[in-house]
Amino acid sequence: MKDLWSISTAEHTDGKETIMRRGNVYQIANGYMGYRGTLDEFGAAQLVGITLAGIFDRVGSAWREPVNAPNGGFTSVSVGGVELSALGDKVVRHRQTLRFANAMFERETVFKSKGTELTISSARFLSAETPNLGVIRFSISCNKAAKVTIRTGIDGNIWDLNGPHLRRLSAKKRESVLLLQGFTNESSKKVVVAEAADVGFGKVGHESKGNRNLRVIKLSAEAGKTYTFHKYFAVFTDNDAVRKPIVEAAIDTVQNARLLGYEACVARQSAQWQEKWNRSDVTIEGDDEAQLALRYSILQLLMVAPVRGSANSIPARALSGQVYKGAIFWDTEMFMFPFFVYTYPEKAVELMRYRIKTLNGARRKAMTEGVGNRGAFFAWESQETGDDACTYFNIGDPFTGRALRTYFRDKQVHISGDVAIAMWDYFRLTGDDSLLLEGGAEVILECARFFHSAAYYNVEKERYEILDVVGPDEYHERVNNNAFTSMVAKETFKIAIATVDYFRRKHPRELRTLLRKLRIERELPAFHDAARRLFVPAPDPKTGVIEQFDGYMGLCESSVEELKARMIHPNEYLGAGQGLAVPTKIIKQADVVMMLELFRTRFSAKIKKANWEYYEPRTEHGSSLSACAYAIVATEFGNLDFAYKYFLKTAKIDLEAKYKVYVGSVFMGGSHPAANGGAWMTAVLGFGGVQAGEKRIAVNPRLCRKWKRLNFHLSYKGDDFRMNITKTSLTVASSRTNARTHTVLVAGKPVKCSPGSLVKVKYRQAR
Amino acid sequence: MKDLWSISTAEHTDGKETIMRRGNVYQIANGYMGYRGTLDEFGAAQLVGITLAGIFDRVGSAWREPVNAPNGGFTSVSVGGVELSALGDKVVRHRQTLRFANAMFERETVFKSKGTELTISSARFLSAETPNLGVIRFSISCNKAAKVTIRTGIDGNIWDLNGPHLRRLSAKKRESVLLLQGFTNESSKKVVVAEAADVGFGKVGHESKGNRNLRVIKLSAEAGKTYTFHKYFAVFTDNDAVRKPIVEAAIDTVQNARLLGYEACVARQSAQWQEKWNRSDVTIEGDDEAQLALRYSILQLLMVAPVRGSANSIPARALSGQVYKGAIFWDTEMFMFPFFVYTYPEKAVELMRYRIKTLNGARRKAMTEGVGNRGAFFAWESQETGDDACTYFNIGDPFTGRALRTYFRDKQVHISGDVAIAMWDYFRLTGDDSLLLEGGAEVILECARFFHSAAYYNVEKERYEILDVVGPDEYHERVNNNAFTSMVAKETFKIAIATVDYFRRKHPRELRTLLRKLRIERELPAFHDAARRLFVPAPDPKTGVIEQFDGYMGLCESSVEELKARMIHPNEYLGAGQGLAVPTKIIKQADVVMMLELFRTRFSAKIKKANWEYYEPRTEHGSSLSACAYAIVATEFGNLDFAYKYFLKTAKIDLEAKYKVYVGSVFMGGSHPAANGGAWMTAVLGFGGVQAGEKRIAVNPRLCRKWKRLNFHLSYKGDDFRMNITKTSLTVASSRTNARTHTVLVAGKPVKCSPGSLVKVKYRQAR
């Protein structure tokens, strides 16, 4: 039977692109940091990266990007003065493994040098319990007696796209703890790495040079004996809210771990992860390929979920490196947030806290970007402060070598609506209003205010319009009345009104404070007006098709193949005003269909089918966000074969890592957490057919052909459920700890689910 | 003393570009047609063109363009079987002359072939009295007896950019009259050319082959004797409103002219032109260069002024060929109309009738272009029907070879305001309301309606805004609140209101009919509202500078030189969304300054100076419309040296013909009637300081250094004046036929000018 809880490979190669891809596939992370799936002996050239969440730095005029920490996990082994590397020619065999159960990375490599076989094996994990901590087991053994030198400690020579980000690197040693610290360029934030190791063999010395702070172990290894040591490293930065100096905190963290010991650390890691999997795993029977891909996707999401209390979010390439500037896009709210809010609300709340934290940046953007001029216009590419990291010119033109002006930053206004919708959904699905009270309501009102300041009134048509925007389909910039954007804006007004209504009933005092703080009371009637009279393109009465934006239907017909055939240069961009797609109906990614996915309770299956069938052949799927939107909507009107194909494509994107990693000369590689989220959405919301409404959950399963059983956990209004779906029955297991009895709508039939109950319902799968 | 009433050249060359330029410089025209300044013996390869006004045709998918008529002026001479051409190697000397006094073209060429010198001299003009008629005198003489063959008649092999436009060409002979007729491709309009000649020597035969219909004259020429014949050709098309078949009309026209005789025809031509010059000439003392250039410019305008009753307008390249599709742009209203309305209102009225004629096309455009959706959105490039000949993709990208999307057609909405303003100015300056009654009022109301349907209301700022437009500066497309455009739109609302008010007082019955026809009465309050609350960017309180559009001040500083230095390809376009000028403040042509020129009574000299000084260094002057706008405004705050330099540049553009004639592979050569008009405007409105208001003319002369005297005629409210300006005095001669006494404001001082009076006023030139 195939192991569906790990991946492993025996490949080793020194092709830089393979190293890069391997680094992504085998990465581990714990929300605080990501550690690329590189090997112990690797350095900067082999793309070692320990990418930190929520701390950014800029060197000169290059893009600001997340800071990579010095590598506290470094260990190299020399035999006879020759350093061994899995990329070198002394390798007999190599295997590396990523274990899903506790997010551990393991490697074993056998080297042969001058007749001696030497085996290195190691395991590492980033602690799910102690976010700053990394734990490593390292062993060597030889088949003959040999003189071996092991260097282990902290390597400050690390991979950076636009670095180096740490100035004044200094190495210290405090008792047996090694330290390497430095300061970011832009805001002089201190970053410190501490490392402790319990080496019970050899002669241990110390070596500190060239940004490395290492202990040197000289060992006369006996034949057949395994020498093992454990090392613990901790990363702290000035962003960490600790009561003592961060150097002390780092030392304490590694010392405490060492005292606890490796085995105990592993046990705690496994327990933590057991809990994560209990909440978030999805099991699929009958389809190992889908099971492995989906579980791997879920692993990715669980690993990069922000640390409690951090108010961090998940960047578009998560913690796999510095690509996309480590910035947070709409991806998080639209494609990752659903997974967390349905399975792990404590993580969902952090994602939204990040938006509260960056509200002032969004206010600054609204004031300066010239679209609206008030309220909150969230950054298209958001870093620490919420000021926009997106440049106005950010795609290379291969014909001129110049950067093309795009309007992602200044015209993709839907981002503010995406944030408001997720903010409200957190409350709507969890029933927990604490987020609204701690700033969520303020975000929502400011987003509505922004849309009001950006909307124009069409006097002749007696309606508000959202003009001059870029929708999800970035190939058609500066369009008017984009259905997705206008729908999202209209929803924001409705949510703002609902928020005020809710506060009026439940939190009148907080409402008064908030209204006074924002001086917004006079504007509320305008929100009502806009919620009623903001224009959203409606389905054509005859065809049911919704026009993506004003004039879309007048564009030229074409096909993706035809456009590609007309390309002169392989890297030419299809949008940016003059690209080949611009005068045509060819779109980059789901746009109207994205709206149907996001607002799937508002449109009939007939409308979904009509629009899906109209737009799908006209979609390039040039974004990893596109396939899953089409897949989810496809489940809703019964095109399960398509949905399955695109589900697999989405779920396997990071596992197979076959995506393009360079666009022009720009490195784009890394993980795709939005696709990971999209895979979960397609499985649970699509095939599982889950729709959580205001008052209850509805489930309309539409299992694809191969799947015999789909089993997943759901969290709703603070209570927990496990759904077990077959082709003919659905079993709802309600947690014994649930606070109340829920009515679950199974294939349209209301079913009472009391705490601790197990209710099995027969159903007929919708066609 | 230099002759300031003609130009001539002794050059002859066969470089195609020189032939092309020469053809423009020496063209003649009579409003019905233009005859390029080519020689009698020239054919298609030498760019012979007789371009007809107001008749268009399209072949396949090429651009629709004006039809060129078969060349009824063709004559070639052979000696000993060798055809003589001024471009050949037998030329001893050559001279060609354009006489301004009666718009006649003359040439004399001496050939030497096998020891014999043969002189060809000819003269030709297009009748100012009989628009369809061309008249030619042709003479030859030899210094030795020689056998000469003369072929004269109609040559159907003519130059076309996107032709041939005449199908089923057929040659006929009716008595002695030669005929060549054909039909346009698109709408099968018949075009016929008739030719008659009175040849009193030699043996005359007939030859008809290869699209030529010729008489062949075999002459045994005696030494020293001059043989002269006269020929008359007439062009008629199905557009001509004649009571008989156009073939008959053409035959009658040439027969009548032949009966009248050449000398009488010349006498009538001279008398007609005497009258034109009386009205429109401007004399400058002290500056022959300026005098010649300005008079040449005026000649161009007088030659291409539309035929009475034709309701034709003047294309951007007038009748010099088919460049720019023979289309009418805003150039006509903004840069040619002032010359005509001030000196020759009967021609101005035709220009505006053209807009009335094409109102339905403008209505169609409004309905389909997606900017507004009602009223009249005039074509950016207007041909017969008023449907837009401008393409969405009309500039070649040298990097990709593709055409760039520009927004000239769909976003340059100011065209409708330009039309409305000129329509109203005709009434305001002539006092003649017949144009308003015959459709001008309808045009004005429909333009206002268009702007109302295109305007959006900014609820927060409580104002209408005109969004997403292209102003005169075409490098910055799709901008909001362009000062020029918004000012013009606002003026249109005011004019619409004034029109209704005027009709209410003077033509209540016609008003009722009009309001009913347009169903527009309910909309009038909205026009009042828009006239009051439409936003136009105001001068900055500190600097006086008006922001060209929202966000202009935030663009990068640069210089024209810097941009040019950054160009990779000499033909790369600086606009179209990704061009080098787009992110910078560098503008193509006068925009804010164009507004200050158009509305020059509304802004103080201080504001003009501030904006001129801000924008001039940022202007590329990439359009021939730019220099004169800056020149006129420069006169108003005293930068006379700059004004003079740019006046000369503008006035000499067609005379020197040094402009670029190819942009990429697109031929752009031809005359520049807008610059011709701009030269007149700079001289009379700028240096002369003429401002005609609602009730009276004001004159604030600001003669440039060189000019001792400036003398011109003005027509105002149906009365005529001659202004004679020196550095210290201004003499107003009022025509004896004037209907009333006018008050002329001379340098701020009111002066009574009764019919037949000559009033001399001392003044001090403003600084």
Interface residues (C-beta under 8 A of the other chain):
Chain A: G370 N373 R374 Y392 F393 D397 F399 T400 G401 R402 L404 R405 H452 S453 A455 Y456 Y457 N458 V459 E460 Y464 E465 L467 D468 R478 N480 A526 D550 G551 G554 I568 A576 G577 Q578 V582 P583
Chain B: G370 N373 R374 Y392 F393 D397 F399 T400 G401 R402 L404 R405 H452 S453 A455 Y456 Y457 N458 V459 E460 Y464 E465 L467 D468 R478 N480 A526 D550 G551 G554 I568 A576 G577 Q578 V582 P583
